[in-house]
Amino acid sequence: MGVLNIFLLVLMFLSGVLTVILVLMHSGKGTGVSDMIAASMYNANSGSGVWEKNLDRLTVITTTVFMASIIIMALTFPLGTI
């Protein structure tokens, strides 16, 4: 396994973990993990729209990085090795 594949594997792992964390931070129906985190991070009356927009952007970016790393990894991974 080459240096590029090791780098892509680490990048895929980190972006996958970040994507899961960011998805859990999205506000839901008012119950669950996202409500507990959101209640402690900002007041409901001040700037929640900006927070949600930035959270959406970060989620899309990490998901795109995750998908791109999977595609590049599939194209460059050497066959017949583990």
BAKEDREN-584927 format. One record per residue: residue number from 1; x, y, z of N, C-alpha, C, O in turn. Coordinates in steps of 0.2 Angstrom, whole numbers, plus 2048, in hexadecimal, padded with zeros to 3 digits. Each point is the difference from the previous one (the first is absolute). Example, Ala and Ser with C-alpha at 12.3 -4.5 7.8 and 13.67 -1.06 7.14 Angstrom:
<atoms>
   resi   n.X   n.Y   n.Z   ca.X   ca.Y   ca.Z   c.X   c.Y   c.Z   o.X   o.Y   o.Z
      1   842   7E4   827    7FC    806    800   804   806   800   805   7FF   803
      2   7F9   806   7F9    804    806    801   7FC   805   803   803   806   801
</atoms>
This chain:
<atoms>
   resi   n.X   n.Y   n.Z   ca.X   ca.Y   ca.Z   c.X   c.Y   c.Z   o.X   o.Y   o.Z
      1   804   7FA   800    7FC    806    800   805   806   800   804   801   804
      2   7FA   804   7F8    804    806    7FF   7FE   805   805   7FC   800   803
      3   808   805   7FC    7FF    806    804   7F9   804   7FF   7FD   802   805
      4   802   7FE   7F5    7F9    803    7FE   7FA   7FC   803   7FC   803   802
      5   805   7F6   7FE    7FA    7FC    802   800   801   808   7FA   800   803
      6   80C   800   800    7FF    801    808   7FD   807   801   7FC   801   805
      7   806   804   7F7    7FE    807    802   7F8   800   7FE   7FC   803   804
      8   802   7FA   7F7    7F9    800    7FE   7FC   7FC   806   7FA   801   801
      9   809   7F9   801    7FD    7FD    806   7FF   804   806   7FA   7FF   803
     10   80B   804   7FF    7FF    805    806   7FB   805   7FE   7FC   802   805
     11   804   801   7F6    7FB    805    7FE   7F9   7FE   800   7FC   803   802
     12   803   7F7   7FB    7FA    7FD    800   7FD   7FE   807   7FA   802   802
     13   80B   7FC   802    7FE    7FF    807   7FE   806   804   7FA   800   803
     14   80A   805   7FC    7FE    807    804   7FA   803   7FD   7FC   803   804
     15   803   7FD   7F6    7FA    803    7FD   7FA   7FC   801   7FB   803   801
     16   806   7F7   800    7FA    7FC    802   7FE   801   807   7FA   801   802
     17   80B   800   803    7FE    801    807   7FD   807   800   7FB   801   804
     18   808   804   7F9    7FE    807    800   7F9   800   7FD   7FB   804   803
     19   803   7F9   7F8    7F9    800    7FD   7FB   7FD   805   7FB   803   801
     20   807   7F8   802    7FB    7FD    805   7FF   805   806   7FA   801   802
     21   80B   802   800    800    805    806   7FB   806   7FE   7FC   802   803
     22   806   800   7F7    7FC    806    7FD   7F9   7FE   7FF   7FB   805   801
     23   803   7F5   7FD    7F9    7FF    7FF   7FD   7FF   806   7FA   802   801
     24   809   7FB   804    7FD    800    807   7FF   807   803   7FB   801   804
     25   809   804   7FA    7FF    807    803   7FA   804   7FD   7FE   805   802
     26   7FF   7F8   7F8    7FB    804    7FD   7FA   800   804   7FE   7FB   804
     27   7FE   80A   7FC    7FA    800    804   7FB   7FC   7FE   7FE   800   7FA
     28   7FE   7FC   80A    7FB    7FC    7FE   7F9   802   803   7FF   806   7FF
     29   7FD   7F6   803    7FA    802    803   800   802   807   7FA   802   803
     30   80B   7FF   800    801    803    807   802   7FA   805   800   802   806
     31   801   7F8   7F7    802    7FB    805   807   7FD   7FD   801   800   7FA
     32   802   7FD   80B    806    7FC    7FE   807   804   801   800   805   803
     33   805   7F9   7FA    807    803    801   800   807   7FD   803   804   803
     34   7FA   7FD   7F7    801    807    7FD   7FD   805   805   802   806   800
     35   7F8   7F8   803    7FD    805    804   804   802   806   801   806   803
     36   803   7F5   800    804    801    806   806   804   7FE   802   805   804
     37   801   7FA   7F7    806    804    7FD   7FE   807   7FF   803   805   802
     38   7F7   7FB   7FA    7FE    807    7FD   7FE   804   806   801   806   800
     39   7FC   7F8   805    7FD    804    806   806   803   803   800   805   803
     40   806   7F7   7FE    805    803    803   805   804   7FC   804   804   803
     41   7FB   7FC   7F7    805    804    7FB   7FD   807   7FF   804   805   7FF
     42   7F6   7FC   800    7FD    806    7FE   7F9   801   803   7FD   7FC   801
     43   801   80B   7FF    7FA    801    803   7FB   800   7FA   802   801   7FA
     44   7F8   7FD   807    7FB    7FF    7FA   7FE   806   7FC   7FE   800   7FB
     45   803   806   809    7FE    806    7FD   806   803   7FC   7FF   805   7FC
     46   807   7F9   805    806    804    7FD   804   7FC   7FB   804   7FB   802
     47   7FC   806   7F8    804    7FD    7FB   800   7F9   7FE   804   7FD   7FE
     48   7F6   800   803    7FF    7F9    7FF   800   7FF   7F8   803   7FA   7FE
     49   7FB   80A   7FE    800    7FF    7F9   807   800   7FD   802   7FC   7FC
     50   803   808   807    807    800    7FE   803   7FA   802   804   7FD   7FC
     51   7FB   801   80A    803    7F9    802   7FD   7FA   7FC   804   7FC   7FE
     52   7F6   804   800    7FD    7FB    7FC   803   800   7F9   802   7FB   7FD
     53   7FF   80B   800    803    800    7F9   807   7FE   800   802   7FC   7FC
     54   802   806   809    807    7FE    801   801   7F8   801   804   7FD   7FD
     55   7F7   801   807    800    7F8    801   7FE   7FD   7FA   803   7FA   7FF
     56   7F9   808   7FD    7FE    7FD    7FA   806   800   7FB   801   7FB   7FD
     57   802   80B   803    806    800    7FB   805   7FB   802   803   7FD   7FC
     58   7FF   803   80B    805    7FB    802   7FE   7F9   7FF   805   7FC   7FE
     59   7F5   803   802    7FE    7F9    7FF   800   7FE   7F9   802   7FA   7FE
     60   7FC   80B   7FD    801    7FE    7F9   808   800   7FE   801   7FB   7FC
     61   803   809   807    807    7FF    7FE   803   7FA   803   804   7FD   7FC
     62   7FB   801   80A    802    7F9    802   7FE   7FA   7FD   803   7FC   7FE
     63   7F6   805   800    7FD    7FA    7FC   804   800   7F9   801   7FA   7FD
     64   800   80C   800    803    800    7F9   807   7FD   801   802   7FC   7FB
     65   802   806   80A    807    7FE    801   800   7F8   801   804   7FC   7FD
     66   7F7   802   807    7FF    7F8    801   7FF   7FD   7F9   803   7FB   7FF
     67   7F8   807   7FD    7FE    7FD    7FA   806   800   7FB   801   7FB   7FD
     68   802   80B   803    806    800    7FB   806   7FC   802   803   7FD   7FC
     69   7FE   802   80A    805    7FC    803   7FF   7F8   7FE   804   7FD   7FF
     70   7F5   802   802    7FE    7F9    7FE   801   7FE   7F8   803   7FB   7FF
     71   7FB   80A   7FD    801    7FF    7F9   807   800   7FE   802   7FB   7FC
     72   803   809   807    807    800    7FE   803   7FA   803   804   7FD   7FC
     73   7FA   801   80A    803    7FA    803   7FE   7FA   7FB   804   7FB   7FF
     74   7F6   805   7FF    7FE    7FA    7FC   804   800   7F9   801   7FA   7FD
     75   801   80B   800    803    801    7FA   808   7FE   801   803   7FE   7FB
     76   800   804   80B    807    800    801   802   7FA   804   806   7FF   800
     77   7F5   7FD   803    802    7FB    805   803   7FA   7FC   7FD   7FE   7FB
     78   809   800   807    803    7FA    7FC   7FC   7FA   800   7FE   7FE   806
     79   802   7FE   7F5    7FC    7FA    800   804   7FA   803   806   800   7FF
     80   7F7   7FC   804    803    7FA    803   804   801   806   803   7FB   803
     81   7FC   80B   801    803    801    806   7FB   802   805   7FB   802   7FF
     82   807   7FD   807    7FC    801    806   803   806   804   7FD   802   805
</atoms>
